[in-house]
Every structure is written in C-alpha cells, then in structure tokens.
C-alpha cells in the first residue's frame, strides 16, 4: 500500500490543511502521458480524500499547486468547484487541459512555478498541492505562497508520501542491486521528495511557514500493479527522481533489473 500524510493547520484566521513535501519542478516531468497512465490513478484516490477533507462547495475557489495531470483539478471541477491549476511543466498542463476537455469540464490551467506564485493575495477559499510541494527546491516558499493565496478563513492542503510506507524507490534500488552487484547509487539519494514524509518534518515546515494548530492525518491506499515489467521500464520516462539511478545503468542491465523487480510481485 501507499500511505500519505495530511496536515491540517490554522494560521491566525486562515485555516490550512497541509502536508509534507517539496513541489514539482519543470525538468524531468516531460512524459505526462506515461505519468497519467501509471501514477495518476493512485494519486487520484488520495485527491478524493483531499476534497472530502477540504469540504468545498460548488462555486468556491480552489488553487491546485503543482497539479500534474490534474486528478485533483478534475475531481474538484466535477463537484462544481472553480479551480485554478498551476504546474511548472508545460507537458503536465497540456495533458491536464486535455483531460478536462475529454471530461467536458472547465478549469483555469496555467504553466507556473509553485515556488513563485504569480497570483493575487487572499483570492482562494483553499489551496492544495497533491504530491507536488514535496519536490520543490524551496518547500518553505511553496507553503508561504499557498498561505498568501488563500482568504482569511481559507484552507491549504498539501499531500506527501509517508517515507516509511512508500516502497517503490527502495524496491527499484533493491532490484537493481540484485541484478547488477557492482551498481552504486548516485548521491544525493534520488527520492528527496520523501524527506517531508513524516510528521516531525511536516510540522517543522509548517511552523516555519507561520502555520499553527496543525493536524496530521494518515491515509493509505493500495497501488495495484498489473504489469510490473512495463512499470519498471516506464519509470525513467516519467518518474523524475529515479532518472539519476537509471542513467547510471548500462543498457544490458535494464532487463535483468526489470525481471528482479517483477519477482517482487510474485
């Protein structure tokens, strides 16, 4: 299963539901179709939880930061919520717009760095980042930008993977190490996005950003992988944090590592 932590916060008058991470950067997120196929079905399940926590009603305004291919945006728009979705990667925004069109929905989708939000103050009822803020080089700027964007009494919600219960990076590394004994991991570790995936780190970030009364909520969903071989081969195309690992492999090492990865699912 994959676990996620949600942190809920009140900062003076605005209330925030916040969670751990460092938002999505543009480089490395270019294969939006592969991301949408493999990962969005999982993140979409957590997006439904996020909307339940936020409790927004139709016509309220939501800012979706580092929106990816738009699982949260689409689910919110289906509920009549007015969404502004931003992501630093143009392919993600293009796919998000295509997903909205296919569903007959409408939202304001823009290419924008979540660490430098070019949006007016106090303009949204809620701001949310589903597994995006965790990739930001400056997570603090991301949280502060979200806080600035919400109205007094509004909410923020940021989701992050629980570092102890998101097994994919470790499983990939173990599979490669078993297939290629001489392989050495790059430094720094490829999944720094997990650095905020515990309650202590999350609370420290929110405290520094000026948040208060934080409640951390943990939720778990199973990720069903029908074709582990295909997933492994797809990873360097859409999972930016793992590209450094795959870049160090020789072409002949990929398939043996993929077979080791597949065996873990048997």
C-alpha positions, 0 to 999 in steps of 0.5 A: 500500500501507499500511505500519505500524510495530511496536515491540517493547520490554522494560521491566525484566521486562515485555516490550512490543511497541509502536508509534507513535501517539496513541489514539482519542478519543470525538468524531468516531468516531460512524459505526462502521458506515461505519468497519467497512465501509471501514477495518476490513478493512485494519486487520484484516490488520495485527491478524493480524500483531499476534497472530502477533507477540504469540504468545498462547495460548488462555486468556491475557489480552489488553487491546485499547486503543482497539479500534474495531470490534474486528478485533483483539478478534475475531481474538484471541477466535477463537484462544481468547484472553480479551480485554478491549476498551476504546474511548472511543466508545460507537458503536465498542463497540456495533458491536464487541459486535455483531460478536462476537455475529454471530461467536458469540464472547465478549469483555469490551467496555467504553466507556473512555478509553485515556488513563485506564485504569480497570483493575487493575495487572499483570492482562494477559499483553499489551496492544495498541492497533491504530491507536488510541494514535496519536490520543490527546491524551496518547500518553505516558499511553496507553503508561504505562497499557498498561505498568501493565496488563500482568504482569511478563513481559507484552507491549504492542503498539501499531500506527501508520501509517508517515507516509511510506507512508500516502497517503490524507490527502495524496491527499484534500488533493491532490484537493481542491486540484485541484478547488477552487484557492482551498481552504486547509487548516485548521491544525493539519494534520488527520492528527496521528495520523501524527506517531508514524509513524516510528521516531525518534518511536516510540522517543522515546515509548517511552523516555519511557514507561520502555520499553527494548530496543525493536524496530521492525518494518515491515509493509505491506499493500495497501488495495484500493479498489473504489469510490473515489467512495463512499470519498471521500464516506464519509470525513467520516462516519467518518474523524475527522481529515479532518472539519476539511478537509471542513467547510471545503468548500462543498457544490458542491465535494464532487463535483468533489473526489470525481471528482479523487480517483477519477482517482487510481485510474485 
